[in-house]
């Protein structure tokens, strides 16, 4: 039985590992419960139809970050904001991949872009994960740079991860590895802001290398 796209997306939570609970993410799409990681790894990388509203949704959602993250001070006011997905921003990535166009319509593709950012049901998505990372920065003056880097990484990941499972070059294993890096430095009490920036720089380099292999 094929796993639903929501099950694939659940694996993304474990990916970011940004929680003692879970995080964003060759295999399946990102799991809301890190305890279920072994199950998420067993999920097929093939994608099926999105979950409809008829599926029962839990009343509560699992945040990616631990309770400690919520206690961090709120980020200071800044002109730099976390990116909200806009369909037109992903047109070029969609149209540039002829193989994926044969398997996905633009509306299907962007639906999963939005799912990546906003999550579904138990999955909090990239936006909430990014907010949690920013709040964990020990040096507030470094947060605008971290936000910019998170925006860059998120858009690049979403543009490729949202494609059909048989086409995309960024999968949940990649997300798990990147999430583990971010989790480790985000929880580092010693200068976590610089650690996060360094990890994001390495992650963006890896993403660029994967996307370059498509061309």
C-alpha positions as CSV (number, residue, x, y, z in Angstrom):
1,X,0.0,0.0,0.0
2,X,1.5,3.3,-1.0
3,X,2.2,5.9,1.7
4,X,0.2,9.1,1.5
5,X,2.0,12.3,0.7
6,X,1.2,13.5,4.3
7,X,3.2,10.5,5.6
8,X,6.0,11.5,3.4
9,X,5.8,15.0,4.7
10,X,5.7,13.7,8.3
11,X,9.3,12.5,7.7
12,X,10.3,16.1,7.2
13,X,9.7,16.8,10.8
14,X,12.2,14.2,11.9
15,X,14.6,15.7,9.4
16,X,15.0,19.0,10.9
17,X,15.5,17.2,14.1
18,X,14.8,20.6,15.5
19,X,13.2,19.3,18.5
20,X,13.6,16.8,21.1
21,X,10.5,15.8,19.3
22,X,11.1,16.0,15.7
23,X,12.1,18.2,12.7
24,X,11.9,19.4,8.6
25,X,13.8,16.8,5.9
26,X,16.7,8.4,-0.8
27,X,13.4,7.8,0.8
28,X,10.3,9.3,2.1
29,X,8.9,12.7,2.7
30,X,9.7,14.4,6.2
31,X,7.9,12.3,10.5
32,X,6.1,14.3,13.1
33,X,7.3,12.0,15.9
34,X,11.0,11.4,16.1
35,X,10.2,8.2,17.9
36,X,8.7,7.0,14.6
37,X,11.9,7.7,12.6
38,X,12.4,4.0,11.8
39,X,9.0,3.9,10.4
40,X,9.5,7.1,8.4
41,X,12.7,5.6,6.9
42,X,10.7,2.6,5.7
43,X,8.2,4.8,3.9
44,X,8.5,4.5,0.1
45,X,9.8,7.6,-1.7
46,X,7.0,7.3,-4.2
47,X,4.3,10.0,-3.9
48,X,0.5,9.4,-3.9
49,X,-2.5,11.6,-3.8
50,X,-2.6,14.4,-1.2
51,X,-4.7,13.7,1.9
52,X,-8.2,15.0,1.6
53,X,-10.3,16.7,4.3
54,X,-12.1,13.5,4.9
55,X,-9.1,12.1,6.7
56,X,-9.3,12.5,10.5
57,X,-6.9,15.2,11.7
58,X,-5.6,15.3,15.3
59,X,-6.8,18.2,17.4
60,X,-3.3,19.0,18.5
61,X,-0.1,19.5,16.6
62,X,3.4,18.6,17.5
63,X,5.9,21.4,17.4
64,X,9.3,20.6,16.0
65,X,11.2,22.3,18.7
66,X,11.5,21.3,22.3
67,X,9.8,23.2,25.1
68,X,13.1,25.0,25.9
69,X,12.9,26.7,22.5
70,X,9.6,28.4,23.4
71,X,11.3,30.0,26.4
72,X,13.9,31.8,24.3
73,X,13.4,35.6,24.0
74,X,11.4,36.7,21.0
75,X,13.5,38.0,18.1
76,X,13.9,41.8,17.9
77,X,12.1,43.9,15.3
78,X,13.7,43.6,11.9
79,X,13.0,44.4,8.3
80,X,14.2,40.9,7.4
81,X,11.2,38.5,7.6
82,X,10.8,34.8,7.0
83,X,9.7,34.0,3.5
84,X,6.1,33.2,2.7
85,X,5.8,31.0,-0.5
86,X,4.4,32.8,-3.6
87,X,3.5,30.6,-6.6
88,X,5.1,32.8,-9.2
89,X,8.5,32.4,-7.4
90,X,8.5,28.7,-8.2
91,X,7.4,28.9,-11.9
92,X,10.9,28.8,-13.2
93,X,11.9,25.8,-11.1
94,X,8.8,24.0,-12.3
95,X,9.1,24.8,-16.0
96,X,12.8,24.1,-16.0
97,X,12.3,20.4,-15.3
98,X,10.6,18.7,-18.3
99,X,10.7,15.3,-16.6
100,X,8.7,16.5,-13.6
101,X,6.2,18.4,-15.8
102,X,5.2,15.0,-17.3
103,X,4.3,13.8,-13.8
104,X,3.0,16.9,-12.0
105,X,0.8,19.8,-12.9
106,X,2.0,23.3,-11.6
107,X,-0.9,23.3,-9.1
108,X,0.1,19.9,-7.7
109,X,3.7,21.0,-7.5
110,X,2.9,24.3,-5.7
111,X,0.5,22.5,-3.3
112,X,3.5,20.6,-2.0
113,X,5.6,23.7,-1.9
114,X,3.0,25.1,0.5
115,X,2.9,21.9,2.4
116,X,6.6,22.1,2.9
117,X,6.4,25.6,4.3
118,X,3.2,25.3,6.3
119,X,2.9,21.6,7.1
120,X,-0.2,19.4,7.3
121,X,-1.9,18.1,10.4
122,X,0.9,17.1,12.8
123,X,3.6,18.6,10.6
124,X,4.6,22.1,11.6
125,X,6.5,22.8,8.4
126,X,9.5,24.9,7.5
127,X,8.1,28.2,8.7
128,X,7.6,27.1,12.2
129,X,10.9,25.3,12.2
130,X,12.6,28.5,11.0
131,X,10.9,30.6,13.7
132,X,12.2,28.2,16.4
133,X,15.7,28.3,15.1
134,X,15.8,32.1,15.0
135,X,14.5,32.2,18.6
136,X,17.4,30.0,19.7
137,X,20.0,32.4,18.3
138,X,22.0,33.6,21.3
139,X,23.0,36.9,19.6
140,X,20.0,38.8,18.5
141,X,22.0,41.0,16.1
142,X,22.8,37.9,14.1
143,X,19.2,36.9,13.6
144,X,18.6,38.9,10.3
145,X,21.4,37.0,8.7
146,X,20.1,33.7,9.9
147,X,16.6,34.5,8.6
148,X,18.1,35.4,5.2
149,X,20.0,32.1,5.1
150,X,16.9,30.1,6.2
151,X,14.9,31.8,3.4
152,X,17.5,30.9,0.9
153,X,17.8,27.3,2.0
154,X,14.0,26.9,2.3
155,X,13.2,28.1,-1.2
156,X,15.9,25.9,-2.8
157,X,14.8,22.8,-0.9
158,X,11.1,23.5,-1.6
159,X,11.7,24.0,-5.3
160,X,13.2,20.5,-5.6
161,X,11.7,18.5,-2.8
162,X,8.1,19.3,-3.9
163,X,8.7,17.5,-7.2
164,X,7.5,13.9,-8.0
165,X,9.4,11.4,-5.9
166,X,10.9,9.7,-9.0
167,X,12.3,13.0,-10.2
168,X,13.5,15.1,-7.3
169,X,17.1,15.2,-6.3
170,X,16.5,16.4,-2.7
171,X,14.9,13.7,-0.5
172,X,14.2,13.0,3.1
173,X,17.6,11.6,3.8
174,X,19.1,14.9,2.8
175,X,16.6,16.7,5.1
176,X,17.4,14.4,8.0
177,X,21.1,15.1,7.6
178,X,20.7,18.8,7.4
179,X,18.2,18.9,10.2
180,X,20.6,17.0,12.4
181,X,23.3,19.7,11.8
182,X,21.0,22.5,12.6
183,X,19.7,20.8,15.7
184,X,23.1,20.2,17.1
185,X,24.2,23.9,16.8
186,X,20.9,25.4,17.7
187,X,21.2,23.6,21.1
188,X,24.8,24.7,21.6
189,X,24.8,27.2,24.5
190,X,28.1,28.6,23.4
191,X,27.5,31.1,20.5
192,X,24.8,29.2,18.8
193,X,24.1,32.0,16.3
194,X,27.5,31.6,14.7
195,X,27.2,27.9,14.8
196,X,23.8,28.1,13.0
197,X,25.1,30.4,10.4
198,X,28.0,28.1,9.7
199,X,25.7,25.1,9.5
200,X,23.4,26.9,7.1
201,X,26.3,27.9,4.9
202,X,27.4,24.3,4.6
203,X,23.8,23.2,3.9
204,X,23.2,25.8,1.2
205,X,26.5,24.7,-0.5
206,X,25.3,21.1,-0.5
207,X,21.9,22.2,-1.9
208,X,23.5,24.1,-4.7
209,X,25.6,21.1,-5.6
210,X,22.6,18.9,-5.8
211,X,20.7,21.4,-7.9
212,X,23.7,22.0,-10.2
213,X,23.7,18.2,-10.9
214,X,20.2,18.6,-12.5
215,X,21.4,21.1,-15.1
